[in-house]
Amino acid sequence: MTLHLAPIPTTELADFRFGHWTDRTGATGCTVVVAPAGAAAGVDVRGGAPASRETDLLRPENTVDAVHAVCLSGGSAFGLEAASGVARELEARGIGLDVGPAVVPIVCSSCLFDLAFGDAHARPGVDAGIAATRAALDDEPAPLAEGTVGAGTGATVGKLNGAECAMKGGLGARALALGGLKVAALSAVNACGNVVDPKTGAPIAGMRAYAGSADIVSMEDAMIAAADTMAMPLDRTNTTISCIVTNARLTKAQCTKVAQMAADAYAHTIRPTHTTNDGDTIYVMASGTAKEDCPLDLIGLVATRALEDAICGGCRAADGILGLPAYTDLGR
């Protein structure tokens, strides 16, 4: 029997629940992925200045073997407070690691820098994390909203020539199935570079020729042309943070390997990527409920495809706010 890779709703990853908290006025937000029964997890961190929480627990030699949530947040390092809200809400529901006198939810988190867009004093905090977790667990399961929402609310891309020539990024969520294997990817795209369609190379969002222009120009070509005078944007202000979930049966070490493989999606869709100005992180969570094992390399390939779709989908779904245009505003 020949298997085919097919898109599916994120809701088909029934072992996981998803929720947003969005502040469009302040241009920030957070997105939560909850695994009520826990999930094996790994992480690939390629950023030079990551704002993160509990990533050391995911190292294969460490003893905690289940994660209960991942929180993707705006607000730079201030946004790590949202993860505390996630942990509080999960504890209140009895979700977490039973350590005897208490239940301790294991919540990993990474944040992107959106302080220069919107209100620099608007950051997702404890209440935002609680609200996103309640949305994930209490709302009727539905395909996760994409675009200028959750952790993607203040995301921007294409920043070599400054904010006035940039465009809106966004939060994307896409899922794929290959036989009994199911993989979903969420990505908050706040890259320094341009976002392109990996199949055609056509630009989706990125650096415009000038403020007010609808023409997206190659940031890589612009960098080469300005080699003798080029100055990159502010350091540590760009981050694409992602979470991949699957029903595959994986160990912590295998989850980490899938995260490393899926980082290829960044190279396929963001140009340039992995610059010194980008702090990129990818989490992988595996519930282990698939009926059959699947080759690790195949899982990594499907995860890469799902993440490519999420990155492109988040930017295509974004709408412009605070005067910065998005894909839909340019009539593409």
N, C-alpha and C positions, 0 to 999 in steps of 0.2 A: 504494500500500500504506500502510495506517495503522499507525504505530508506537505501541507502548504502553510506558510506564515500568514496569519490573518489578524487584522485589527479586532479588538474586543473592547467592551467598556471596562473602565477601571474597577467597576463594581464586581466584575467576575473574579477579582482577587479577594475572595470573601474572607480570608483570614486577616485582612487589613482594613482599617477605616481611615478616612481622610477628611480633614476639615480646615477651613480658612478663618482667619480674622483679618479684616481689611480696614485701613484708615486712608481713604482717598484724599482727605483734606491735608493730612500730614505727609502723604505719599510714602506709606510704609505698611507693613503687615507681617503676618506669619502663617505658615502652613504646617500642619501636624499630620504625621502618619502614625497610627496606633496599631500595635499588634496585641490585642487583649490577652492572647494565650502565650505571648512571647515569641521571639523569632531569633534564630542564629543571625549574626550580623558581622559585617566587616566594613572597612573604610579605606579609601585611597585619598590621601591629602597631598596635593601638589602645589598648594599655595605657599607663598613666602611668608605671609603673615596671617594665618588662619585664626578666626575667632570661633572657637569650638569648645565643646563640653563632652566629657566621657569618652573621647576617642581612644584613650589608652586602654580602656577596658576591652576594646575590640581586638587587641593584639592576641594572637593565638595562644601565647603562653600564659595569659591571665585567666583567672578561674571563672569569672562570670560568663555564662554561656548563652544567655538570653537577654535580648533587648525588648523593651515594651513600647518605645516610641522614638521617633526622630522628629525634631522640630527644626524646620528651615525658617529663618527669620531675617527681616531687615533690622536696621538700627545699629549695625556694626557690633562691637563688643557689648554695647548696652542691651542689644536684643537677646543676649543669653538669658536675661531674666525671664523671658517667655517660657523657657524650658522648665523653670521652677514652677510656673503655673501649671504646665502639663503634668509635672510630677505630683503636685498637690491634688489635682483632679483625679488622677489615676489612683493615688493612695486612697482617696475618699471612696472610690469604687472597689477597693480591694484588689486592684491590678498591680502586680509587681513581684519582686523577689521576697519570699517569706524568709525573714531572718530571725523569727521567733517572737520578739516583743513588738515587731512592726513589719509592715509590708513596704518594701523600698522599690519604687518603680525605677527602672534603668532607662533614662532618657538621654539620648545623644542629641547634640544640636550644633548647627553651623549657621553663621550669620553673614549677610552681605552688607556692603557699605552703600547706604542710600541717604546719608546725612546731608550730602551736598545738593540733594534734590528734594524740594518740599521743605518741611519744617525740620530743622536739625535737632530740635528738642522733642519731636514726636518719635517715640520708640516703642516697639512692642514690649510690654512688661508682663508681670505675673497675671494680671487680669486678661490680657490678650491670649496668653497660653491656655488659661482656663476656658475662655470662650471658644477657641479653636478646637480644644479637646471635646468640649460638649457638642460642638457642631459635628465632629467626627463620630461620636458615639450615640448621640441622641437623634440627629436628623435622619430621615429616611434615606437609605443609600441611593446615591445618584451619581452620574458621571461628574467628576470634579470640575468646577469652573476653571477656565483658563484665561490668561491675559493679564490685565492690570488688576490683580487680585492677590490676596495672601502675600507670600514672600516676594512676589513679583510686582507689587504695587509701585515701588520706587525704583525698579530696575531700569537701567539704561544701557545702551550699547553704542559703539562707534565713536570713541571719545578723543581720538588723537588731536583733533582741531578744537577741542573744548566743548563744553556743554551746549553751546548755541548751535553746533552742527551735529549733535548726537541725535539719537532716536530712542523711543521707548523700547525696552525689553519687556519681559513678562514671565509668567508662570505657565509652564506647559505640563500636561499630564496625558500620557498615551500608554496603551497596553497592547500586547501582541500574544497570540497563542500559536504553538506549534505542537500539534497533537495534544497530549496531556500537559505539556509545559505551558505555564502562563507567566508572563513577565510584564510589569508595569513600571513606568519611569516618570518621576516628577522632576522638574528642573526650573529653578529661578535664575533667569539669564540676565546677568549684570556684567557683561564682558567688556573689556577694553576694545576688542575687535569687532568686526562686522559679522553678522549671522547670514549664512548662505544656505541655499538648498543643496544638500550633498549630491543629489541626483543630477542636477543641471548646472550647479555653480552660480545660479542666479541669486542676486542679493535679496534678502528679505527685510533686513533692518541694519542700519549702520551709519557710518559717517557720511553726511551730505556735503555736497560741493561747497556750499556756503549757507549761512543762516537764512532760512526761508526757502531754500531749494528743495525740490522733490527728487533730485538726482542723487543716488547713492554711489559714491566713488570707492574704488579699491583702497582700503587702508594700507595694505601691504605695498602697493605701488607708490602711495603717498609717502610712506616711510622711506622707501628707497630714493625717491626724488628729492627728499629733504634731508638726506643722510648727513650733510655737513652742518645743518642747523637744527636738526630734529630735537625736540624736547618732549618727552612723554608726559601724559597727564599726571596729576598728583599720585604719588606712590600709594599702594595698598588700598585703592578706592574701587577696585573692580573684583567681582567674585561671581562665578557660576557655581551654585550649590545644588546638588541633586540627590535624590533617594530612589533607588531601584528596589522593587519588591517582587518576590517570586514564590511560587508554591514548590519549587525544587527542594530536594533534600541535600542540604549543603552544611559543611562544617564552617566554623569561623574562618579558618584559613582559606577555604574555597570561596567564601563570600568575598574575602579580600581580593582574591585573584580575579573574580568576576568584576569587581569594582575597578581594578587596574585595567582589565581588558576594555571595559565600557568607556574608559577615558578616551579611547579612540574617537568616540562620538564628538567630543569637543573639537578634536583636530579636523574632523570631517565637516563640521558645521560653523566653526568660529575661526575667522581669519583676521589677524594672526591669533593664535591661542597659546596658553601657558607662558605668557609674557611675564616679566618681572612685576608687572602691574596687576596680574591676575592671581587671585587666591582661590584655587579650584578644589572642591571636595565632592566625593561621590560616596554615598552609603549604599550598602546592599543588605537587605533583610530577606531571610528565607524561612518560610513557615514549615517546610518539610512535609506538606500534606499531599504532594503528588504521589500517585499510585506506583509510578515506575521511576527509576533513576534515569538521568539524562547525561550525556557526555558534557564535561565541564566546558570544553571549548565551544560547544553548541549553545550552552546557556549564555556564555559570554558574548557570542555573536548576536543572539536574540536581544540580550540586554543592550548591546550597542545600538542596534536598530531602533529599539524602543526609545532610547535616550535621544537619538537623532531626531525622531519624530516629536518628542516632547520639546526639545529646544526650538525647533522650527515652529511647532504648533503654538508655543507660548508667545512667540514674537508675532506670528500672524494674527493671533486672537487679541493682542493688546490694543487698547485705545489710548489716544494721547490725552495727557493731563498736564496742567500747569504750563501750557504753551508748547510742550514738546510733542512732536508728531509721532504717530505710530504707523505700522504697515497699512492699516485700514484707512488712515487719513491721506495717504499718498495715492489712493485709488488703485492699489495693486491687487 
